[in-house]
Amino acid sequence: MPEPKFFVLIIGTEILNRRRTDKHFDFVTHALEKRGHKLTASFTIEDDPALIVQTIKFIASQANPVLFSFGGIGSTPDDHTRKCAAIALKDGYLPIHQEAKKIIEERLGSDAYPHPIRMAELPKGAKLLDNPVNKMPAFSLDERYFFMPGFPEMSHPMIEDILEKLLPEKKDYYRHTLTALCKENELIEVMEKMPKEVEFSSLPKLYSDGWRVSISVASHDKKLAQEAFQMYIDALEAKKIVYGLQDESN
């Protein structure tokens, strides 16, 4: 797979109305960071079918997307994700996935009917993901779109397994950070010269004794990261602006 761009989709009105607290964003960002990768974007949306379809389609339109979607794959009327994934990525139909049907029937017996068995209705081409808690089916499409339960104890082990397969080797990411006693405007000219291969951020903050700005640069290219960081140091020293260094290479 070419260099992937990772996306998180968190589906659940209960997150937006604060009846539950999201735990997926932090987990995925840390899991990616350990492997030298980062998120491109994260979306938290309500249980609205049209919005879910539009969001999945948008993510799928990006270059080399990998989607981790959480929530909405159960059997209750507000669980729309299976159908929405079929509409956004396939032909809109939800045929019975025979392996999923067997798992549900073996797990629940007669209680699988009439409602839980709906979880076996999956988009064409779906592959099952192992649910370490109760075995209820989660699924993937095209080996890049992963649809998991909203429960962290189920979905987070799935993420670890997925990333182990997608990113078997850790990719080194070199980051350098400094904090300077100035406004970020003092460094805009340097920011404009940053190579596209370098990720950089500027975080200003106003304290009682004046402005500070934290500058961070990072790249998979160790030499390029150091050279880009040195550009900020040179600019600060030329202007005689006080700064402090914090090396965050990993």
C-alpha angles and dihedrals in degrees: 000000000000118000102307128223111216124218132183122207115190111190120194138104087210089068094052095047089046097241085127132026119232115242099169101079095058093043096051095045091052093045090052093044091057087059097044097258137108142202120269093200144343126209127194112190140166126254094275115137097209092048092047092052093047092048094049091047091050092051091046090054092062124094113275097342125191112192127200107192122187126197141008101073097110130098103260123107092256093056102099104150099096092054093040092052089051091051095044099043109018138018099301096253127121109206120183110271102219097208091049090047091053092049093050093047093047091047100044106021112195090353088071087081138112101357117016091054087071087078087073090064100099137161118272112277094021117158119204124244118212112252105209095198110047104352092238107153124271117172149199134213126210090350090277107069112069121188116193140167120275091239109101094209088062103035103040096064086049089055091053091051092047094049091047088060098038097042107027092160125053113240114217114237118192117207131179126186136187136175119216131193096237145073117280089244088078090068104038093105090057092047090055090058096054113126114243089242090064123082111211137175136189118204115184124192133180117223130182090263097046145282128330130182128198114210121195128182128182140174141160085236106081095199093047092050091053093046092050091048091049089058089065093046091051091050093049094048092047089055092041092238116160116239141164129218130228115181113208102172114155 
